[in-house]
């Protein structure tokens, strides 16, 4: 049996008053508890932090990856507003909370490819990384308002779609779906990969988006291979990938491994309750009742929902959805599948109980390994001991 792979995301942002010595101490604590083979290090750190983490990672015989946002700003680059993903109403789709870090650029824009090539070259030039871990490799999540926030309809997408796909009928369909319950349901089911109208313009558009993301990652893979860098991908939970343009089967062929972001109790971007609540709320605004909206989402995803949206808002989903999504990811063709597990404690906004942590870890056992998400600095060390015990290492 192949040994499981354990990775950790580390230092997404630099905590207040942290020193390189403190960052090094935390990493050594993690290595002492768990056989970590990959450290995925954040993108906006002073060089001294990179250096001490790189030295320790090498000393431990592990690989160091640059954890890198791909289709958004990375705090080092201001992206031109004209590169933004465009919605069906011809306006740019805003980022989550208008945060530049979640304001996406269109992968089909002519200037984006050059930017991404330069980013990867700069990472390789540092000489300390053995791989890159690409985050935000997607279109913006449309859940706030699928009729207005599903993109992209920019001139580059229109031209690339060409004769095989006329975007105008898709645009009209989206803009009219808010006033039609049946169309709203059909749209949500299509976004969740459960369409009853294969071959429709909407389905062809969703395929086009997925091919756009895959092409962008395939280009990164070719460049990474030429630079002797491995490539890992941060992907949405399988139930949600279609709505952000991620085709796991296609992406599996252009990377070395995939991490799935199946977070049952995270109420922020990529968290299952956050994304599903957005869709449920939109369905209710189109005229469906809450029980009907829950039924639509449950049928489309195969996930087990709580009895009402209030419970979903307060408690999220049960740990069993992790095991479901790992198996779904396998079904979709992911060959090297790592389960992301949310262990960070963030100012009491996310503070899982020990029982929840244990249940989450048990639910990941059929993955090829774990990625400690989304920051080791905020993860209690006893959670790593729990992983070792429950994975029987």
Backbone torsions as a table, in degrees:
resi	resn	phi	psi	omega
1	UNK	NA	133.4	179.8
2	UNK	-67.7	137.4	179.1
3	UNK	-67.4	142.2	178.8
4	UNK	-67.2	153.1	179.3
5	UNK	-101.4	132.8	176.2
6	UNK	-122.7	129.5	179.9
7	UNK	-131.2	162.4	176.3
8	UNK	-141.9	134.8	169.5
9	UNK	-81.3	139.6	-171.8
10	UNK	-143.9	128.7	172.1
11	UNK	59.9	64.2	172.4
12	UNK	-60.6	-43.7	172.9
13	UNK	-130.7	163.9	-177.5
14	UNK	-88.8	113.6	179.6
15	UNK	-62.2	152.5	179.3
16	UNK	-60.4	132.0	173.8
17	UNK	68.5	7.3	177.0
18	UNK	-69.2	144.6	175.9
19	UNK	-113.7	159.9	174.8
20	UNK	-56.3	-36.0	179.7
21	UNK	-64.3	-40.3	179.1
22	UNK	-67.2	-41.1	177.9
23	UNK	-62.9	-40.1	178.5
24	UNK	-65.3	-42.0	-179.9
25	UNK	-61.1	-44.1	179.7
26	UNK	-62.5	-41.5	179.9
27	UNK	-65.1	-40.9	178.5
28	UNK	-63.9	-37.2	175.4
29	UNK	-59.4	-41.7	-179.5
30	UNK	-66.5	-44.0	179.4
31	UNK	-62.0	-33.3	-179.3
32	UNK	-70.0	-21.3	-175.5
33	UNK	-101.1	-26.0	-169.9
34	UNK	-145.1	141.7	179.3
35	UNK	-77.3	73.5	-177.5
36	UNK	-74.1	128.3	-179.1
37	UNK	-109.5	-12.0	178.6
38	UNK	-141.4	130.6	173.0
39	UNK	-110.6	122.2	-177.5
40	UNK	-104.0	98.2	-167.0
41	UNK	-95.2	135.9	-175.7
42	UNK	-58.5	165.2	-164.9
43	UNK	-97.7	-5.2	-171.4
44	UNK	-130.6	52.1	-176.6
45	UNK	-111.0	149.5	172.1
46	UNK	-61.1	148.7	-176.5
47	UNK	-53.3	-33.0	-178.0
48	UNK	-62.7	-37.7	178.1
49	UNK	-65.8	-45.3	177.2
50	UNK	-55.3	-43.3	-173.8
51	UNK	-67.5	-45.8	-177.0
52	UNK	-69.6	-36.3	177.7
53	UNK	-68.9	-39.8	178.4
54	UNK	-62.7	-43.7	-179.5
55	UNK	-62.4	-44.8	-178.2
56	UNK	-69.2	-39.6	178.7
57	UNK	-61.0	-43.7	177.5
58	UNK	-64.4	-41.1	-179.5
59	UNK	-61.6	-32.9	-179.3
60	UNK	-84.7	-1.6	179.8
61	UNK	75.8	21.3	179.7
62	UNK	-102.6	171.4	178.3
63	UNK	-102.4	143.0	177.2
64	UNK	-105.3	124.6	176.4
65	UNK	-111.4	143.2	167.0
66	UNK	-82.3	119.6	173.7
67	UNK	-81.9	112.7	-166.2
68	UNK	-132.1	119.4	169.4
69	UNK	-61.2	142.5	-171.6
70	UNK	-113.0	-49.5	-176.7
71	UNK	-108.2	25.3	173.2
72	UNK	-137.0	176.9	173.1
73	UNK	-63.8	152.4	176.1
74	UNK	-120.2	23.2	178.9
75	UNK	73.9	-7.7	176.2
76	UNK	-108.5	-12.8	-174.0
77	UNK	-131.8	124.8	171.5
78	UNK	-88.2	119.5	-176.3
79	UNK	-91.0	137.4	-178.4
80	UNK	-61.0	136.0	-179.2
81	UNK	-60.9	-26.1	-179.5
82	UNK	-73.0	-5.9	175.4
83	UNK	-86.7	-4.8	-172.6
84	UNK	-62.6	152.3	171.4
85	UNK	-67.5	134.6	-174.2
86	UNK	-107.7	132.8	178.9
87	UNK	-82.0	175.7	-179.0
88	UNK	-65.4	-16.9	176.8
89	UNK	-91.4	11.5	175.5
90	UNK	71.9	16.8	176.0
91	UNK	-112.1	151.6	178.6
92	UNK	-61.5	142.1	178.4
93	UNK	-83.9	119.4	-176.6
94	UNK	-70.2	154.8	175.5
95	UNK	-77.4	166.6	177.5
96	UNK	-57.6	123.0	-177.2
97	UNK	56.1	25.6	-177.4
98	UNK	57.7	27.2	-179.6
99	UNK	-81.6	124.3	178.1
100	UNK	-57.0	-28.3	-179.9
101	UNK	-67.7	-15.9	177.4
102	UNK	-122.7	22.5	175.6
103	UNK	-100.7	110.7	-167.9
104	UNK	-90.0	145.6	172.6
105	UNK	-99.4	156.6	-179.3
106	UNK	-78.0	126.2	180.0
107	UNK	-65.8	-15.0	-178.1
108	UNK	-94.3	-3.6	178.5
109	UNK	-66.9	142.5	-173.0
110	UNK	-63.0	-28.9	-177.1
111	UNK	-85.7	-14.9	-173.4
112	UNK	-69.3	-40.3	-177.4
113	UNK	-59.3	-41.1	179.7
114	UNK	-65.9	-40.5	178.0
115	UNK	-60.1	-46.6	-176.4
116	UNK	-66.9	-37.9	177.3
117	UNK	-63.4	-40.6	178.6
118	UNK	-66.1	-40.1	178.3
119	UNK	-58.5	-47.5	-176.2
120	UNK	-68.0	-38.5	177.3
121	UNK	-61.7	-39.8	179.9
122	UNK	-66.1	-38.3	177.9
123	UNK	-63.7	-46.7	-179.3
124	UNK	-64.0	-35.0	-176.8
125	UNK	-64.9	-21.1	178.3
126	UNK	-64.7	-30.3	176.6
127	UNK	76.5	9.3	-177.2
128	UNK	-114.8	-6.4	-175.4
129	UNK	-105.7	140.7	174.8
130	UNK	-102.1	-6.4	-179.9
131	UNK	-163.5	172.6	173.6
132	UNK	-128.1	141.2	179.0
133	UNK	-117.0	106.3	-172.1
134	UNK	-88.8	124.0	179.1
135	UNK	-109.1	158.0	176.5
136	UNK	56.7	49.9	179.0
137	UNK	-99.5	69.0	-170.4
138	UNK	-165.2	173.4	165.8
139	UNK	-84.9	161.8	178.6
140	UNK	-60.5	144.2	174.3
141	UNK	-65.7	131.9	-176.1
142	UNK	-92.6	10.3	-163.9
143	UNK	-65.7	-26.7	179.3
144	UNK	-60.8	-37.7	-179.4
145	UNK	-161.5	83.1	-175.2
146	UNK	-55.9	-26.9	-179.1
147	UNK	-72.4	-20.7	-177.8
148	UNK	-119.4	-15.0	-172.6
149	UNK	-116.2	20.8	172.7
150	UNK	-99.2	118.6	-178.2
151	UNK	-133.0	168.9	30.3
152	UNK	-129.9	148.3	-179.8
153	UNK	-122.3	29.9	178.4
154	UNK	-73.7	171.6	-176.1
155	UNK	-68.3	-26.0	178.7
156	UNK	-71.8	-40.6	176.4
157	UNK	-66.3	-41.8	-179.8
158	UNK	-60.2	-42.6	-179.8
159	UNK	-69.8	-41.5	-178.0
160	UNK	-68.7	-37.4	178.0
161	UNK	-61.2	-36.7	172.0
162	UNK	58.7	-147.8	-175.1
163	UNK	-71.7	-20.4	-176.6
164	UNK	-76.1	-18.3	-177.4
165	UNK	-149.4	111.4	174.1
166	UNK	-86.4	115.6	-176.4
167	UNK	-75.9	-15.4	-175.3
168	UNK	-63.9	-45.0	176.6
169	UNK	-61.9	-33.8	177.8
170	UNK	-66.1	-43.8	179.1
171	UNK	-59.4	-47.0	-178.6
172	UNK	-64.6	-40.3	179.0
173	UNK	-61.0	-45.5	-178.6
174	UNK	-64.0	-44.6	-176.1
175	UNK	-69.5	-17.8	178.9
176	UNK	-99.0	-7.6	-171.2
177	UNK	-71.5	-24.3	-178.2
178	UNK	-66.3	-27.2	-177.4
179	UNK	-96.0	9.8	-176.2
180	UNK	-137.4	110.5	-176.5
181	UNK	-57.2	-44.6	-176.8
182	UNK	-64.0	-41.5	178.6
183	UNK	-66.1	-37.7	178.7
184	UNK	-63.0	-44.6	178.1
185	UNK	-62.4	-44.8	-179.9
186	UNK	-60.4	-41.2	179.9
187	UNK	-62.5	-47.5	-179.0
188	UNK	-63.1	-42.8	179.1
189	UNK	-62.6	-39.8	177.5
190	UNK	-64.3	-41.9	179.1
191	UNK	-62.2	-29.5	-178.3
192	UNK	-97.1	13.0	174.8
193	UNK	74.4	25.0	-177.4
194	UNK	-127.9	48.0	-175.7
195	UNK	-76.8	146.3	171.9
196	UNK	-106.1	17.1	179.2
197	UNK	-135.9	63.2	178.9
198	UNK	-60.5	142.9	-180.0
199	UNK	85.7	-3.2	178.6
200	UNK	-70.1	162.0	176.6
201	UNK	-54.7	-38.7	179.0
202	UNK	-63.1	-45.6	-179.9
203	UNK	-64.7	-38.7	177.4
204	UNK	-64.5	-37.7	177.0
205	UNK	-64.5	-43.2	178.7
206	UNK	-64.3	-37.1	175.4
207	UNK	-63.9	-40.6	178.9
208	UNK	-61.7	-42.6	178.1
209	UNK	-61.6	-44.7	-179.4
210	UNK	-63.3	-40.1	178.8
211	UNK	-66.1	-32.1	178.2
212	UNK	-65.5	-45.2	178.0
213	UNK	-65.3	-44.5	-179.1
214	UNK	-61.3	-42.5	179.4
215	UNK	-61.3	-39.9	179.0
216	UNK	-64.4	-42.1	179.8
217	UNK	-72.2	-35.3	176.7
218	UNK	-60.4	-39.2	177.1
219	UNK	-63.8	-42.7	177.8
220	UNK	-63.5	-38.8	179.6
221	UNK	-63.6	-43.5	179.0
222	UNK	-61.4	-44.3	180.0
223	UNK	-67.4	-42.7	179.5
224	UNK	-59.9	-43.1	179.5
225	UNK	-62.1	-39.1	179.6
226	UNK	-67.4	-21.6	179.8
227	UNK	-101.6	7.7	179.2
228	UNK	62.5	38.9	177.3
229	UNK	-113.9	136.4	171.5
230	UNK	-77.9	162.2	-175.7
231	UNK	-132.5	119.7	172.7
232	UNK	-114.4	153.4	-175.6
233	UNK	-125.3	139.6	174.4
234	UNK	-98.3	110.5	-173.7
235	UNK	-119.8	152.6	174.5
236	UNK	-60.7	162.7	172.8
237	UNK	-60.8	142.2	-172.7
238	UNK	-52.2	-33.4	179.3
239	UNK	-62.5	-21.3	-172.6
240	UNK	-112.9	-3.9	-169.6
241	UNK	-64.4	-36.5	-175.3
242	UNK	-62.5	-34.4	-175.1
243	UNK	-73.1	-13.7	177.8
244	UNK	-113.5	8.7	174.0
245	UNK	85.8	21.8	179.3
246	UNK	-106.8	116.2	174.0
247	UNK	-102.6	105.2	-171.7
248	UNK	-62.4	-35.6	179.7
249	UNK	-65.4	-44.4	178.2
250	UNK	-67.3	-42.3	-178.9
251	UNK	-66.2	-33.5	179.1
252	UNK	-58.8	-29.6	-177.6
253	UNK	-79.8	-9.1	-176.3
254	UNK	-125.2	29.6	176.2
255	UNK	-153.0	176.9	179.0
256	UNK	-97.7	-28.3	176.3
257	UNK	-163.4	159.8	-179.1
258	UNK	-128.1	132.6	170.8
259	UNK	-99.8	133.1	177.4
260	UNK	-99.1	129.4	179.6
261	UNK	-91.1	73.1	177.5
262	UNK	-98.9	93.4	-175.3
263	UNK	-113.2	103.2	-173.5
264	UNK	-69.9	-22.8	-173.0
265	UNK	-130.4	28.4	178.1
266	UNK	-101.8	121.9	-176.5
267	UNK	-103.8	57.6	176.7
268	UNK	-152.3	177.6	-176.7
269	UNK	-48.9	132.4	-178.6
270	UNK	82.5	-17.7	175.5
271	UNK	-66.5	134.8	-177.4
272	UNK	-56.3	-49.9	-179.4
273	UNK	-63.9	-35.2	179.3
274	UNK	-61.9	-50.2	-176.9
275	UNK	-68.9	-43.2	-177.5
276	UNK	-70.3	-35.0	175.4
277	UNK	-63.8	-36.5	176.6
278	UNK	-60.5	-45.9	178.7
279	UNK	-66.1	-42.3	-179.8
280	UNK	-62.1	-43.9	-179.3
281	UNK	-63.3	-38.1	178.9
282	UNK	-67.4	-41.1	176.6
283	UNK	-60.0	-40.4	178.5
284	UNK	-64.1	-39.1	179.0
285	UNK	-66.0	-25.4	178.9
286	UNK	-85.3	-4.0	174.8
287	UNK	119.8	-5.1	176.8
288	UNK	-79.1	148.9	174.3
289	UNK	-77.9	164.3	178.6
290	UNK	-58.8	-47.2	178.0
291	UNK	-60.3	-37.8	178.1
292	UNK	-65.9	-41.5	179.6
293	UNK	-62.9	-43.3	177.8
294	UNK	-61.4	-41.7	178.9
295	UNK	-62.3	-41.5	179.0
296	UNK	-62.0	-45.9	-178.1
297	UNK	-68.9	-40.3	179.1
298	UNK	-63.6	-45.0	179.4
299	UNK	-63.7	-39.1	-175.8
300	UNK	-73.6	-32.3	-174.8
301	UNK	-101.8	-23.1	-173.3
302	UNK	77.0	7.1	-179.6
303	UNK	-87.4	152.9	176.7
304	UNK	-90.2	121.7	-177.5
305	UNK	-102.8	156.0	170.4
306	UNK	-69.1	174.6	-171.5
307	UNK	-69.8	-22.4	179.2
308	UNK	-153.7	170.3	-175.8
309	UNK	-71.8	-25.3	177.2
310	UNK	-62.3	-45.3	177.7
311	UNK	-64.3	-40.0	178.2
312	UNK	-61.6	-40.4	179.2
313	UNK	-66.8	-34.9	-175.4
314	UNK	-86.1	-37.7	-169.4
315	UNK	-121.7	-11.0	-178.0
316	UNK	72.4	-149.4	-177.8
317	UNK	-110.1	166.9	179.3
318	UNK	-79.7	161.9	-177.5
319	UNK	-62.8	-24.1	-178.1
320	UNK	-59.1	-22.1	179.2
321	UNK	-65.4	-25.1	178.9
322	UNK	-64.8	-49.0	178.6
323	UNK	-60.3	-40.5	178.4
324	UNK	-59.6	-46.2	-176.2
325	UNK	-72.9	-31.2	173.8
326	UNK	-61.5	-46.4	179.5
327	UNK	-66.8	-37.4	177.2
328	UNK	-63.6	-41.9	176.8
329	UNK	-59.4	-40.2	175.4
330	UNK	-61.8	-44.6	-179.6
331	UNK	-60.6	-35.1	-179.3
332	UNK	-79.7	-5.4	171.7
333	UNK	107.2	12.8	178.5
334	UNK	-75.8	120.2	-174.7
335	UNK	-92.8	-33.0	176.1
336	UNK	-119.7	91.2	-167.8
337	UNK	-110.4	117.6	174.5
338	UNK	-108.2	136.0	-179.7
339	UNK	-91.9	120.6	171.5
340	UNK	-73.3	136.5	-179.7
341	UNK	-130.2	124.3	-175.1
342	UNK	-81.5	106.2	-178.5
343	UNK	-118.4	-7.4	-176.7
344	UNK	-71.0	144.0	172.7
345	UNK	-104.9	119.4	-171.1
346	UNK	-119.6	87.5	176.5
347	UNK	49.3	39.2	177.7
348	UNK	68.9	0.0	174.9
349	UNK	-71.9	-31.5	173.9
350	UNK	-135.3	111.8	-177.6
351	UNK	-143.9	83.9	-178.3
352	UNK	-67.5	147.7	174.8
353	UNK	-76.0	164.7	177.6
354	UNK	-60.3	-40.2	179.7
355	UNK	-63.3	-39.8	178.0
356	UNK	-66.4	-42.8	178.1
357	UNK	-60.3	-45.6	179.4
358	UNK	-61.3	-43.9	180.0
359	UNK	-65.2	-39.4	178.0
360	UNK	-62.9	-43.9	-178.3
361	UNK	-64.5	-44.5	178.5
362	UNK	-59.6	-37.2	-177.6
363	UNK	-69.7	-13.5	-179.2
364	UNK	-93.7	-0.6	-167.1
365	UNK	-62.2	-20.5	179.1
366	UNK	-91.6	2.7	173.0
367	UNK	-80.1	170.3	177.6
368	UNK	-81.1	-5.2	179.6
369	UNK	162.3	-171.6	-175.5
370	UNK	-126.3	151.2	166.2
371	UNK	-118.4	118.5	177.3
372	UNK	-71.3	117.2	-171.2
373	UNK	-121.9	152.1	-9.1
374	UNK	-111.8	16.4	172.7
375	UNK	-163.0	117.6	178.1
376	UNK	-57.6	-32.8	-178.5
377	UNK	-59.4	-30.7	-177.0
378	UNK	-100.2	7.6	-175.7
379	UNK	-99.4	122.3	175.5
380	UNK	-59.3	134.6	-176.1
381	UNK	-63.9	-26.4	179.4
382	UNK	-65.4	-22.8	176.3
383	UNK	-66.0	-33.3	177.1
384	UNK	-68.7	-36.3	174.7
385	UNK	-62.5	-38.3	179.1
386	UNK	-65.4	-39.6	175.4
387	UNK	-59.0	-47.7	-179.2
388	UNK	-58.4	-42.8	-178.6
389	UNK	-67.6	-47.9	-172.8
390	UNK	-77.4	-24.0	173.4
391	UNK	-88.3	0.5	175.2
392	UNK	56.2	51.0	-179.3
393	UNK	-86.0	NA	NA
